[in-house]
């Protein structure tokens, strides 16, 4: 039997873990009121969807894109149909004529143009998204027809327009001085929920939109409640103060694996997990010239030091599968196998020797030219599993004669380091099923993506050009082959070391039906959920 966490042991000692808690008043009241209250470690933030300060799961309740990305491909949403020109550069969208923003303003072609133009005014912020660099102009053809013109053909255009942000729609009446880049007056979208009361760092209410154009929500309210992960979140769920939890925007959970099991065992909750949504990985910074990670041979050695099978089984408790390649095969255009390096400490040791890093007689740390083999690794301090993985890898690296310094920081700080290049190694994750492979691959060369990590590759310009060329290919097999070639080169460089395929976890009341997932780990279809 696995050891209980410190939190679990403490709760057992205090008699707070029960084998069943029928008649939970908090849960019953929420069911009667048709309400879900979910735990979150962070405030929902700025709900302006044209920037990146807000919770995507919250924004997706308020705002909608033109089209939706489903497991069966791109489907209509605010646009009921569309046409694509033969040269792949012009998209004509035919809009629904029965949609209104939350403030009553009609949703029409003029509103679409104003919103896309507003996003493009700030396109440097969105450069990680390739389509933002390719939009030439938007033309209103008539009240419910809009034309989007690109500078060149771009096959993933519809997929990127289907994302939860930034190409979603805010009421033009909420714009400030005709734009959104400097903020909005209110947060009126077209979605199934309206933003209600928001108490910063405490809670936020999302109320049912009774005038929603589509099928109206069966829930009257969804509430986000801010609280620390771990014991506080567990007790809140146990008491029924909150009754819902899910994997957040960063891929971390408010509840650890033991807490999930204990909540399920009460009989009050169900636990659901999605298909693989993304890949958790270790990023090795080839551009860090003052560190050994700039050496390709050292990076390859590190790739052989990651025991993903053990991590998945013992640290992740079998809830995530080991990732033998950067993208799972359920990702669009990834219909091939490309196994990365296997765990092999003898091979790692041989490569470190080959790179000139030798173990000395008086030290367990390898040296070269009088310098110790030392690296700094960064992980999200909000993720208990990342901390455990970092500690495990620290021990593995020590066996190989590498001093690994591990540092836990906020997710925002990790993102800053990813952009600045101020790291040797860091935990990160691919953009996700809705976005990939194009978004993560585009990020290989994006300033606010992984440009720093790939900047030390000798033939980086050739790879960067190959990425641009791949996005223009309309034929599916040819595009898949192009992606395979790019990924093979990057894998050879040892920059992205896949660890596990992450999925989204939901804890919900046992009597809540239609708990499902979308193609995105950043949103949930709350409007489809209902109590029995």
N, C-alpha and C positions, 0 to 999 in steps of 0.2 A: 504493500500500500504506500502511495506517495506521501511524503511528509506534508503535514498541514502548514500553510503559511502562518507567520507570526500573528497576523490579524485573525485568522480562523481559529487558532488555538486560544487566543484571548477571548474571542466571542463564545467559544465552547465553554471556557471556564466560567464565564459570566452567565451562562444559561440562555444566551440569546439566539442560539441556533436551534430551531425546533424541527421536528419531523413532519410537521404539518401545522398550518395556522388558519384553518377554516374560519370564515367569518371575519376576515380582515376588513375593518370598517373603512380604512382609507381606500382600498381597492374597490369596495362596493360603492362608495360615493362617486368615485371616478367613473365607474361603469354606468351608474344612474345618470350622471351628467354628460355621458358620452365624451369623456375627456381622457387624453393621454398627457402625462407629465414626465418628460424625460430628463435624465441627468446629463449634464455637460460640464466639462472642466473649465470651459472658457465662456465668457459673454458672447452673445451672437455677433457683436461688433457692428460695424457700419453696414447697413443693408442696401447700400448703393451697389448694384450688381455690375456696374461698369468699372469698378476698381476691385481691389482684392482684400478689403479689410473685414469682410463679414463671413459668417458661417455659411458654407454652401448648402448644407442640409436645410438651413432656415430660409435662405434665399429661394431655394427651389420650390418652397411652398407658396411663395408670393409671385414669382416671375416665371415666364415661359418663353421658349424659343420658337422659331418658325416651324421647325420639324423636330421629331423625336427619334432617337437612336434606340432601336430595340434588337432583341436577339434575332429577329427576322429581317433586320435591315432598317433603313430610314423610312419613317412613316409620317403622315401629315400631323400637324398640331395646329398652330395658328395659321399656317398656310395649308389650304385644303388640297392643293396640287402644285406642281412646278414643272417647268420645261428647262432643258439644258441645250444650248446651241451645239452645233456639230463640232465647233472648235474647242468646246469645253470651257469657254471664257465668259459666257453670259448665262445667268440663272434668272428665270422669270417666275416669280412667285404669285400665285393666285390666292388671295387671303380670304379667310372666313369673314362674313359680313354681319355676324351676330355677336361680336366680342366687344366688351367694354372694359376699360381700366377700372380699378376699384373706386376712383373718384367720379365715375360716370362718363368720362371722356371716351369717345368712340375709338376703337383700334382700327386704323386704316393705313393705306400706303404712305400717307404723309407722316404718320407716327413711326412707321418702320424706317423711313429715310432719316428722320430726325435722330432716332436712336442709333442707327448704324453710323451715321455721320459723327455723332457724339463720341462713340467708341473710337472711331478713327482719328479724332482730334487728339487722342491720347495714345496713338498706336505704338509708341515706343514702349509703353508699359506692357503692351500685349504682344511684344515681339516673339515671345516663346511660342505663340500661336501663329503658324505660318500664314494663315489666311489674312491676318491683320496687315501683313506686308504686301499682299497681292490685290487688295480691293482698290479698284481704280475710281469707281463712282457708283452712286445709287440713283436711279431715276424712277420717278412716279409716272406710271403709264396711264392709270386712271385711279379712281377712288380705292379700289381693292386689288390693284395689280402693281407690283413693284419689280424693277429690274436691277439686278446686282451684276456689275461688270468687273471682271478680274483682269489684271495685266497679262496673265498667262494662265493656261489650263492648270487646274489643281484638283486632282481626283478626290482628296479627302475633304473638299469644301463643305459638303452637306454635313459630314460628321462633326466638323468643327463648329458649324452653325447650330448644331443640336446640343452643344454643351451647356451646362447650367449657367455659365457666364463666360464672356461678357456680352455675347450677342443675344440678349434677352431684352424685354421691353418695359420701360418705365413711362408712366403718363407724361406727355410733353409739358403738362401744367406744373410738374414737379421740377423741371429743369431750372437751373440758376443761370441767368444771362444766356439762355439758349443752348446750354451745354450741361454735361454731368461730371466733367473731370474735376471740378472743384466742389463737388457735393450736390445733393438734391434736397429740395424742400421737404418732401415726404416720400414715402415708399409705396407708391401705388403701382401694382403690376396688373396682370390679367389672371393670375393663378387662383386655385381653389381656396386659399386662405388669405386673410388680410392681417397685417401686423396690428396688434392691439397695444396694450400697455407694455412698456419696456422699462424695467428698472435695471440700470446698468450694473453688471456684475452680480445681479441677483436672479432676475427672471425675465422672460419675454413671453407674451401671449400671441398665438396665431389663431384667429377666429374664423369660423366657417364663412365663406363668401356665398351668401344666399343668391347672388345674382350671377354666379359662375356660369359661363357659356356651356360647359360640358356637364358630365355627371357630377352632381354635387356631393360633397363629402358627407359620409355617414357620421363623422365625428363633429361635435360642436366646437371643440377647442383642442389645440395642441399647445402645451406649455413647455418651454425650456427652463430648467432650473439649474443654476450654477452651484457646483459644490466640488470639493476635492475628490479625486479618484480614490478608490480603495475603501477603507472602513466606513467613511461618511456616506458614500454612495450606496454601499451595501446595506447599511442600517436604514437608509431612507427608503430603499426598495422593500426591505423587510417589513417596515411599518406601514407601507402603502402611501407614504408622503409623495413618492414618485413611483411610477409603475411601468417605466419603459427606459431602456438603455440601448445604445448601439455604438458601433465603431465610429469614432469621430473622423474629421477631415484629414487627420494625420495618420490614420490607420492604428490608433491606439484605443484601448478600451477603458471605460470608467471602472470596470470590475475585472478582477483577476480570474483565472480559470477555476480556482477553488470556490470563489464566491458565486460564479455562474452555476456550478454544480449544486451548491447549497440552496440557491434560490429555486432551481428546478425541482430539487428534492422536497421542497415545502408543499409542492402540488399546486401552488398559486401561479407559477410562471412556466412559460415555454421558452426554449432557446433555439434559435434558428440561425443557420449559416448559409451564406450565398455560395455560388460557384466561385472559383478563383477570379479575383478582381484585379490583382496587381502582383508585382513581384517585389518582395523585400530584398534589399541588396546592400552590399558593402561597396562604397565608391572609393577608389584609390586614385589620388590626385597626381596624374603624370606631370602636371605643370608646376609642382612644388620643387623647384630647382635646388633648394638648399636641403633637400631630404632624399633619402635613398629611394623613396617611392617614385622618383623621376626616372629610375632605372627600370626598363622593361623586364629584365630578368628577375629583379626583386619583386616586381608586381606579379609575375607569373608564379614565383615561389609562394607569395601570399595566397594566391588562388588555390594552391594545394594544401593550405593550412586551415581551411574552413570545412569542418565536418558538419555539413548541412543535415545529414541523416540524424546525427545525435542531437543537433539543435532542435530539429522538428519533433523528434520523439520525446526528449527529456525536458527541454525548456519550453517548447510550445505545446507539450502534452498531446502531440499527435493531431492537433486541431488545424495545422497547416502542413501541406505536403512539401517535401524538399524540392527545391527548384534547380533542375539540372541545366536550364537555359534561361536567358533573360526574359523571354515572353512565353507564357503558356500557349498551348496550341489552340485554345479557344479564342485567342486574339485574332482579329481580322488579318488575313494575308499571312498568318504564321502557320503554314501547313507543312512545316518541315521540322526535323529534329536537328539540333545543334548542341550536343552535350558539351558543357564546359569542363574545366579541370576537376578531377576527382581528388578527394582527400587522400593525401599521400605525403607523410612527413619526411620520408626518405628522399623523395623527389624534391621536396621543398629545401631540404638541407643541401642537396647537391646543387641546386640552382643558386642558393646563397653563397656557397663556396665558389661557384663559377663567377659570380658577380664580384668576388674579391673580399667578401665579408667573412673573416675567419674568427673562430673561437680561440681566445687566448688561454694561457695556462692559469693566469691569476684572476680571470673574470668569466662569468657565465654569459656576458654580453659580447656579441661579435663586434669586431672592430675592423676598420679599414683606414689607412693613412692616419692612425691615431685618433680616429673618431668613433664613438659608440654607435651601434645600430639602434636608433631610438626613433619612435614614431608617436604621434598624437592621434587618438581616435575620439570622435564626437558622436554622442547619441542623444536622443530626445529624453530628457529627464522625466517626462510625463508618461513614458512607456516602461513598465516594469520588465517586460520581456526584452527590450533592447538593452537595459542595464544588465540583465542576466547574461545575455549574449556577449556583451562587451567584456564582462568579467571572465567568462569562459574563454574567449579568444585571447584575452590578456595572458591566461595561463598557457594556452597553446603556443602563443608567440614566444613566451619565456622558454619553453622547451627547445625552441629553434634558435635561441640566443638573441632574441629581439626584445628590447625594453619597450613595452606598449603602455603609454599613459592614456587613461580613459577619462573622459570629461562629459558629464551630463549638462545639457543646456536646454533652454526653451526651444520650441519648434521654430519660432521666429528667428532666433539667433542662428539656428542650424541653417535656415534658408539664407540668411545673410552671408554665412560662411561659404555656402555653395556658390553664391554669386561672386564673392570677393576672391575665392580660392584660398582662404586662410584655413587650411586643414590638410592633414596628411591622409586620413581615412575618415569616413563618416557613414553612418547608417542612413539609408534613404529608401525610396520606393519608386517604381515606375509610375507614370501618370495614371494608368488604370484602363480598364476594359473599354470604357466609353471613348477614351482618347487615343488609344494605341492601335498599332505601333507608331503612327506618324508623330504624335506629340513628344514621346520620349526620345525618338530618333531625332526629331527636329531640335530637341533640347541638347543633343550632343554638341551642337555648335552655337547655342544661344547664350548670350551673356548672363541672363538670369536663370540659366539652366546649368548645363555641365560643360560649358566651354572651357572653364579652368581645368577641369578634370581631363579633358582630351587635348589640351593645348600643348602637351609634351610629346604627342605622337609625331614621329618623323615625317610621315606623309599626310598630315592632318588636312591640308588643303585639298588633296585628292579625295579624301573621305568626305569632306564638307561638300564638295562639288557633286559627289555621287548621291548624297542625301537630297540635294536640290533636284537633281535629275530624276530620282526615284519618284518624287511627288508629282511629276508631270505625266507619269506613265498611266494610261487608261486601262490597258490590258491587265487583268488580275494576275495571271501567271507570271508575266514579265515583271510586274511590280513586286510580287512575292520573291522572285529570284533576285531582284535588285536589293531588297531588304536583307535577304540571306547573305549576300556578298558584303554588305555594310556591317552586319552583325558579326560575321566571321572575322573581319579585320579588327573590329573593336574588341572582340573576345580574345584574339591573339595578343592584344596589348595588355590584357589583364586589368582593365579599368573598372568594369562593372562585374562584381562577383555575386551572382544570384544565391540567395539563401533559402527562401521559402516563398510559396505562392500564397499571398494573403487573401483572405475572404472577409466579408462583412459579417459581423455578429450582431444579432438582435435578441434582447430579452424583453418579452412582452407578457401581459396577462394571459393565462391559459385559455380564457374565453374570448380572446381577441382573434377574429378571423381575417383572412385575406392578408396576412402578413407576408409580403413578398419583396422582391428586390428588382431594381432596374439594372441597366448596363453600367451604372456608375456607383462607385463606393462612396460618393459624396452626397447622395440624396436617397430618400425613401418615399414611396407613394403613400403618404399618410391618408390622402383623400380616398383611397380604396379600402382602408381598414375599417372594420366594424365589429362591435360586440355581438355575441350570440344572443 
